[in-house]
């Protein structure tokens, strides 16, 4: 079973030999492990049974400097999907950012930010030869695209669309422009126009994916499987007593946001900035729920939930601390066996390990640095 990896029609590499040996149940388990929700697992299994290399996608508005959920979490999840044999499309939603008035609605600035995003993925270790980067502007040149937009719009109601505008970071009931009402319909259209089998996106995009599944039922189109990963918490965490389980709209208020510097660690932060931000983050003693330290460990820092954790402490503070994996770390922290300051020090050091190569790429690569400096100078708008 040797030989080179085959190449797909779109010039992206079909995953390597190890993928051919992976059975369906292993693929399903890998995808399930990176997700908070899979709708539905049975459909995901059927996708892998019928197609060794199904298409998955995630989309982004180019709209500012990249925080760690964009760089680290996105790269990690795409790598895992590639291991399962998936052909991944990263969608740069330039016209969506324009509609949503990001970067003052300046398309030139938005497209420069999109090129900067692609550099972030490359610097984060994502093999850009094995993923396809798709621009919204290229899809929208097709009359077939707009024909499908009309069909999607006809299959839903204005009220249903209004409920879905939270996918663009707006609150339900908030006043929006006429163009912004097209946003959910266009996002759903993208899924069908790119022939997507798996939507691998954050929980904040759930309403669009559920709408796509409803539209698929009405037209007997391919129904996409919705794989929703957890949102990375901002530095402020979720205060005790606040319950956002099952409420993706409320959870969005506490997520890390590139437009809110008080919530985010960025892919260009220095080691000193990382340590200072983590030091001031929400992290109550013995509290795991709503604690960003545990959220980040689970979503980007640990390679898997069984990775051993070692924290060096002075003898007077307990000496060397060890946990066999995430579950034991949670238990020991809840028992008061690890102080928040020691946990924060460990998290900051691990984040620095992952961010440093990206930061250095932008320092050493003239083209990347030029893109970063340009985007850094743009006014961030919401």
N, C-alpha and C positions, 0 to 999 in steps of 0.2 A: 504493500500500500504506500510505497514511496512516491517520489516525484515532487515537482513544484506545486505550490498552491495554484488552483485555476483562477482565472480572471473573469469577472462578470462583464456583462455587456457595457456597463457604465464605467468600466476600468477600475472598479474597486476590487481588492483582493478578497476572494472567498476564503474563510478562515482555514488555518493550517491543519496538518494531519491529525492532531489531537482531537479536533472537532469532529472528524469523521467517526471517531471511535466513541463519542459521547452518546449515550442512549437518551431517549426522550425524557425519561423520569429525572435523569440528572440535570438536563436542561431546565425542566420545569422547576426543580428544586432550587437551582441557581438563581433563576429569575424571581422566584417567590422570596428568596432570602434578601434580595435588595429592595423589595417592595413593602409598603405598608398595606397595600390592597391590590389584588388581582381580580379583574372582572372580565371573564371568569377563569378559574384555574382549569376547568374542563375544556374550555375553548382554547386556552393556551396550549394544552396538551395536544389538541386536535391540530393546531397550527403547526407544531413541530412534527407531528406524525405525517402531515401531508406536504411539508416543505422544509427541507434541511436548512434553507437560507432565507427565511422570511424577512420582509422589510420592517424595520422599526424606525421611529423618529422621535425627536424632541425639537421644540422650536423656541427661539429667543428673540426678543426685541433688542437690537443693538442700542444701548442707551446709557452707557457710563462705564466707570472703572470696575473691573471684575472682582467680586468678593470670593471667598473660598467655596461657597456653595456652587458657584458657576465654574470655577476652575477645578477644585479637588473632587467635589461630589460628582459633577458631570463626567469628568474623565474616568473616575472609578466605575460608575455605572455603565458607561459605554464599553469600557474594557471587558466588563463581565458579560455584557450582551454579545460582544464579539466572540468571546470564548464559547458561547452557545451556538455559534454559526450564523448569527443574525447579521444581515446587511443593514448598517445604520446610516440614517440620514440626519444630519444636523442642519436645522432650518433657520436661516437668518432672515427674520421677519421684518425687513426694512420698511415696507409699506404699513405694517401693523404699528411699528414705532411712530411712523408719520401720522397715522390716524390718531394714535394715543398721545400725540404732542410731546413725544420724548425728544430731548435735545432741541427744544423749541420747534419741532417739526421740520427741521432743516435736513433734507434728504442727503445732501452731500456729507454733512456731519454724521448722520446715521450710518451711511455706508462706510465711512472711515472707521466708525466704531465697530461695524461688522467685520472689517478686515482685522482690526485689533483683537476681536473675539477669537477669530481663527488662529491668531498667533498665540493666544492664551492656551487654547486646546493643544496646539503643537508643543508648546513649552511644558505643558502638564504631562507630557508623555503619551498623548493620544496619537496613534499612528494614522495620520491624515491620508495615507495611501489606502487605508482599509475602511474609511468612512467617506460618504459623499456629502459635501457642503452644498446646500441648495439655497438660493436666494429667492425671496418672494417675488421680486421684480421679474425674474425669469419665468416663473409659473404664470404670472398674470399677463404675459404677452400673448397667451393662447386664448382664442375665442372659446375653445372647449372649456377652459377654466371658468369663464364667466357664465357659460351655459349651465355648468354644474352649480355655480353660486345661486343662480335663479331657482334651480331645482331644490337645493337645500333650503333656501328661504321659503319656498312654497310649501315645504314639508313641515314647517314649524309655525309658531305664532309669535307675535310681537312680544307678548308677555313672557313667553319662554325665553326669548332672546334677551330681554331685559334682566331676567334672573341670572343669565349666564355672563353678564358683563363683569362679574367679579374676577373672571379669568384675566382681565386686563388691569387688575389692581384697582378697580373702581368698586365702590360700595353699591349694593343693590338699592335702587331708588335714587341714586345720585344723578344729577342733571348731566346728560351727555350730548354730544353733537350727533347729527344725523349720520355722519360717517362712522362714528363709533358703534352705532347699532349694526353696522355691517360686520364688525369685528368677529363676533362668535360664528356667524354664518361663513365667513371666509376661512376661519380656522378649521371648521368642520370640513369645508371644501378641500382644503389642503390634504387632509387625511385620505380622501378618496382619490384625489388627483395624483397623489404620489404612490397610490396602490399600497398603502400601509396596512400591515397586519397587526402590528403591536404599537400602541402609543405608550412610550416609556417616558412619563412626565411626572412632575410634582403633583401633590395632592391639590394644589391651588388650581390645577387645570382640569379637575374632575368634571365640572359641569359641561365643558366643551366635549369631552370624550363621551359622556353619557348622552349628550345630544347627538353626537355622531352615530352612536349605536341605535338610537331611536330612528334616525333618518335611514340608516342601513336597513332596518326592518321594513320601513315603508316602501323602499325602492328595490328590495332584495339585492342590495349591494353587499360586498364583503363587509362583514361586521368586525370592526377592530377590537382586539383585546386591549383593555385598559390596564396598564401596569403603573400604579401610582407610588412613587417613593415619598418618604417622609420629608417634610420641610426642615431645613436647618434653622435652629433657633438663633435669634439675635443675642447679642451680649446681655440684653436685659432679661432673657429667659421668660418663663411664665410664672408669675407669683403664685405662692401657695394659696389655695382656695379658688383659683380660677380654673374652670373645667372647660376645655375646648375639644374634648374627645367627640368624634363624629360630627364636628362642626368646622368644616374646612375654611369657611369665611372668617370665623373668629380666630382660628389658628393663624391666619395670614397676618393678623395684627402683631404677632410675636415672632414672625420669621425674620431671618437676616435679609436685609435689603440693600442693594447697591446704591440706592438713592438716599439712604439714611446712615451717615457715617457713625452715628452713635450705636448702631446695631451690628456693624460689620467689621470683619477682618478682611483686608484686601490682599490680592495676590502680589502686590508690590510692597507690602508693609515690611519694614526692617525688623530685625530680631528684637530690637528695643521696643518698637511700636507694638509688636505682637505680645511681648511680655507685659507691657503696660496695660494693653486692652484686656488681656486675659485676667490679669491681676484684679481689675476692677469689675469683672463680670459677675453676674448673679450666680452664686454657688453656696447655698445655705448648708450648714453642717447636717449630715445624715439624710439630706433630701436629694432624691434622684429625679423624681418627676418634675418636669419643667426646668431642669438644670442643664444649661447649654453644654457643660463639660461632658456629661454623659451622652447627650445628643450628638456632639461632634465626634466623640470616641467611636460611637456606634456607626455613624454615617460616613466618616472620612478617615479617621486616624488609624483604627485597628484594621489589619488586613482581613481578619475574620474574628468571630466572636470567641474563638478558642486561643487567640494569640496571648502568650504570656505577658504579664505587665510587671515591670520592675521599676521601683522608685527608690532612689538612694536618698536617705535622710541621715542627719547627724544622730549619733547614738542617744543623745539626750532627748531626741524626739521620736525614739523608737527604732532607729537604725533602718536597715534595708527592708523595704516593703515589697512583697510579692503576691501576685494573684494569678491563678492559672488561666484566667480568661475574663471576659466581660461579666459573666454572671457572678463569679466570685468577687470581682471588684465591687459590684453593686451591693452584695451582701456585706462585705467588710466595711464599706463606706456607711451603710445604714446602721451598722453596729458601732460607728464612731471610731473605727480602727485607723482611719486615714483622715487627716485634717484637710480642709478645703485648700489651704495654701500649698500643700504638697501636691494635691491633685492638679491644681492650676499650673504649677511649675512643670509637671510632666506633660500636660496638654500643650503648653506653650512651646516646650522643646520639640515635641513631635510635629506640631504645626510648622515650626521653623524648618525642620528637616524637609518637609514637603513643599513649602513655599520657596525656599532658597533657590532651587534650580530654575524656577520660573522668573524670579526676580533677577537672577544673574543672566538669563537669556535676554531679557529686555535691557540689561545694562551693556551687554556685549554685542548684541545684534543691532546694527544701525537702523535697519528698516523697522524692526520691532519697536525700537526706542522712539523713532519718529512717530509711529502710530500712537504709542502711549502718550507722548507729549501732546499730540494734537487732541486726543480725547480728553486728557486731563484739563485742557484749557476750555472745553465746552461747558456751557451752563447746563446743569442737570435740572430737568423739569419733570413734573409728574402729571 
